[in-house]
Amino acid sequence: MQKRIAKRRGREVSVVGLGCWQLGADWGTVDEADALAVLHAHAAADHGVTFFDTADVYGDGRSETLVGQFLRERGDGITVATKMGRRAEQTVANYSRDHFRAWNDRSRTNLGVDILDLVQLHCPPAALYDTDEVFDSLDELVDEGRVAAYGVSVETVDEALKAIARPHVASVQIILNAFRLKPLEQVLPAADAAGVAIIARVPLASGLLSGRYTKDTTFGPDDHRTYNRHGEAFDVGETFSGVPYEEGLRAVERLRPLVPDGATMAQFALRWIVDLPQVSVVIPGARNAEQAAGNAAAAALAPLARARRRRTCRGEGGLRRADPAVRARPLVNPDRA
């Protein structure tokens, strides 16, 4: 498993990590045995995965607690990133020094650690990025030894650029996949120049880019792919990357001929991201050990041929915008990140 390092973070991590949202909630039921199998033997860690991303609100702490159990059993060389900020109404005032300490204490208890490797603000309000007091409070957490580093999980390119401009932000987590190319233009070069780690989330567009779904696929009522398909519960970009489901299915079929022999659609989609040198780690989710192993194996694929990457980026397999002058950006909504 290849490892990468960003200057501000100062720690190597596997280029393919594991997103742990589904181990907590919002993706249908994942029982404890399956969750631990994903984290444990014959799954992520056994294939060289050393980066695990969770949040304090995933299952109201269930994901953090499961990751904590895994750490106690097999924690050497593992980096865990968690998030905070969504436990309160989304106002800048709630991103306060006192709340940070309370949320930090809760996450450290759930994970069973004294120091959090990386804590990320969890898609905070846009006005927060211009609020010095927030970042001063985060600096205090580092100075006090509560966290080793901090970053921001963002929804838009503008938010990412503002976060990168903050001198002590170690990482930016952003949606990046074959359907969401806008971060390629400014965010990745800016992060690379600043030494900020890029964590690519929703890399499979909530499973669309696994190539396993059809128009007849259904999701349970407790799955965000049912209840947030149009942004009813939170930002629609977190569900199918904001792509209308049927349009996404058609795009996947255009991508399918580009998948290399011996690779799955999901591995192709992940390898496409891994081939971006400015990306520090990509964090696909997995509901069982087989999926986790398949995702990790994407890092072992040969880099994609330049022509294959170019065809994907210019929309032969992706989602084209109506304006022929900008077809190199296959975005459904050009204003989204």
N, C-alpha and C positions, 0 to 999 in steps of 0.2 A: 504494500500500500504506500503510494507516494505521500510525502508530507510536505507541507508548506508553512512558511512563517511570515508574519507581517512585523515590520519594525516596531510599531507602537505596542504590539501585543507581546512580542518577545518569547513566544512559545510555539513550538512546532505542533501541528495537528494533522491528522489524516485528511486528505483532500476530499474524501467522501466521509461524511459523518452520519448521524442519525437524528432525525427530528422526532421528538417524543410527545407531540401534541396528542396523537391518537392513543397513546397509552393512558391518557387521563380521561378524555371525553371528546364528544363532538364528531366522532367517526364511526358511530355504532359501538357495540359492546366488544371490548377486548379484555378477556379475563386475565387474572393475575398470572396464571401459568404461561399463557401465550406472551404476555408482556415481558415476563422475565426471560422467556426463551429468546425473544427478540434481542434483549439486552445481553444475554448470556451465551451459553454454550451453543455451538453450531450456528451462531448468528453474528451480530454486528462485531463484537469484540474479537471473536475467533477469526475474523477476516481482516484484522488490522485497523478497524475503526476505533479511533481514540477521541472523537469529539461527539458529545451528546448535547442536544439543545432542548430545553424544557421551559416551563414558565410556572409561576405560582398559581395561576388561574386554570391551568389544564386539569380539569377534574377537581377543582378546588384544592389542589395540592397532591392529588393522587399520583400524577406523573412524577413530580419531584420525589415523593416518598418511594416509588418503585425504583427510580434511578438511585436514590440513596441506599436502598437495600442492595442493589447491584454493586455500588461502590464499596460497601462493607465486605462483600464477598470477593470482589475483583476490581480494585480501584487503582492499581499501579499504572501510571502513564496515561490516565484518563483525564480529559478536560471536560468539565460540565459548564455549560452556559445556561443561565436561567434568565427570567425576565420579571419585571415588576412594573406596576402602575395601573393595571386594569382592575384592581380591587376596589376602586373608588370612582365616583363620578369624574368624567373626563374634563377637568378644569386644571389650568396651570397651578392654581392654588393648592390642589390636592397632591401635586408633586413636590411635597415639602420635606424638610429635614426630618421632622418627627415621623411622617409616614414612611420615608425611606428606611429609617431605623426599624420600625415595626415590621415592614415587609422583609427587610433583610434578616431580622431575627427569625421570622417564620420560615424563610427559605433555608437558612442554615440548619434549623431544626429538622425540616423535612428531609434535607439531603444528608444530615448527619455530619456536617463539616463545620470547622471554625471559620474558614475563609472561603468565600465564593470565588471560583476561578474567573468568572466573567458574569457580570450582571448587566442586562440590557433594559433600557426603558422600552416599554411594550407599546409601540405605535402611539406615542403621546400626542397631545393636541399640537397643532401647527405653531401656535404662538410660543410654545415652550422653547423652541430652538433659539429664540432671541432673549431668553431670560437667564441672565448670568447667575442668579442665585441658585437655580436648579443645578447647574454644573459645579458651582462652588460646593454644594452639598454632596454631590457625587465625589468630588475630590476629597472631601472629609472622610467618606467611607473608605477610600483607598489609604489615606494617611493613618486612619485608625486601625488598619489591618482587617477590616470587615470584608473587603473585596480586593482581589488582586488587580482587577481592571474593570472598566465599564464601557459600554457601547450603547447603540440605539438601534432598535428595529423600526424601520420606516415604511411608509406607504407610497411616498412619491419621490421622484428624482430631486425636487427642490429641497425636501427634508433631508435627503441623503447628503446633498452638497453642503447644507448648513451644518449638519453633524460632523462631516469630515473637516470643516473649517475650525471646529472646536479643538484646541491643542491637545487635550487629554483623552479624547474619544478614541478607543482602541479598535472598535469594530463597528461596521454598519451591516445590518441584516436587511435584505431587500428581495422582493420577488423578481426572479430571473429565470427565464426558460425560453424555449423556442417560440412561444407566443408573446413573450414580454421582453422585447429587445431594447427598449429605451435606455436602460442603465448602461448599455454598451457605449453610448456616445460620450457622456460626461462623467458618470459616477465612477466607472472602473478606472479611467485614467486619473481622475482626481484622487481616488483612494490609493492607487499605486504610488503616485507622487508623494503623498503624505505619509505613507507607511501604515495605512489603516486597513485592517482585515475586512474582506468582503465575505459575508455569509449568505449564500444564495438559497433562499427558501422557496417553497412551492415549486420545486424544479420539475415535477411531473404534472403540474396544473391539476392538483387534487385527483390524480389518477388518470386524467384524460390521456396523458402522454405515455401511459403504460400500454396503450393499444388494446386493452382488454374489454373496454366498455362499448356498448351498442345503444341504439335508440330504445331498446327494451330493458336496459339495465335499470334497476330500481335501488334506492338507498333507504335505510331505515329512518323513521321519524326523528330519531335522536342523532342523525348524521347531518352535519352542516351542509352537505351536498343536496340535502332535501330542504332544510328550513332556511338556508341563507343563499339560495341560488340567485336571488335578485337583490342581495344586500339587506335583507330584512333584519338581521341580528347584528352584523358588523360589516366592515368594509367588504364589498363584493369581490375585490381583488383576491381575497383569501380563499375564495371558492371558485375552482376552475379558472383561476387567474383573471376573473372578470369576463371570461369568454362565454358567450351563450352556448349552452351545452351542445345543441345540434350542429352549430357552426364549428365547434371544436372537433366533433366527430368527423366532419368532412375534412378538416385540416389534417387530422391524424392520418386519414387515408391517403392524402397527398404526400405526407411524410414517409409513409411505410416503404416505398421503393428505395429510399435512401438508407435504410437500416442495413448495416454490414452483415454479411453472412456469419452465422454463429452467435449473433447478438440479439437480444430482445429489444423491442421498441423502448422500454424503460431504460435499458442500459445505453442505447443510442442517445436518448435525451439527456441522460446524466453525463455521458462522455462528452457531448457537445459543450456542456458547462465546464467540465474538468479541463478541457482544452483551452479555456480562457485563463491565461497565466495570472491575471489580476485577482482571480477568485481564490480565496484561501480555503474555503470548504463549502461543499454543497450538502444540504441536509434533507434528503428524502425521508419520508416516514415509512414505516412497515408495520403491518398488523400481525405478522407471524415470522418465524425464523427463516422460512424459505424466501420470503420477500426481502428480508434484511440481507441474506447472503447474496441474492441476485443483484441488489443495489450495490453492495460493496464490490462485487466483481466487475462493475463498470470501470473501476480505476485500473483494472488489468488489461482492458482493451487497448489495442493500438490507437494512437491519436487518429482522429478522423482525417481523411484526405482533404486537402484544401478545397478541391472542387465540390466535395460533398458538403462541407461547411458553408461554402458560398451559396450553393443552391438552397440550403436551409434558410440562410439569412435573407436572401432576396425574395423569399416568399413562395418558392416553388412548392414547398411543403407546408409553409406557415399560413398565416391569416393576413391577406393583403388589405391594405387600405384602398379606398376608392380612387384616390388621386394617383394617377400613374407616375407622377413625378416623385412620389415618396414610397414606392412599393418596396423599397429595401427595408422598411420597418413594418413587419406584418402584425400590426396592433389593431385590435377591434376598436379600441377607443384611444386615439392618439394623445389624449390629455392625461392618460393614466401613466403610472410609473412603468 
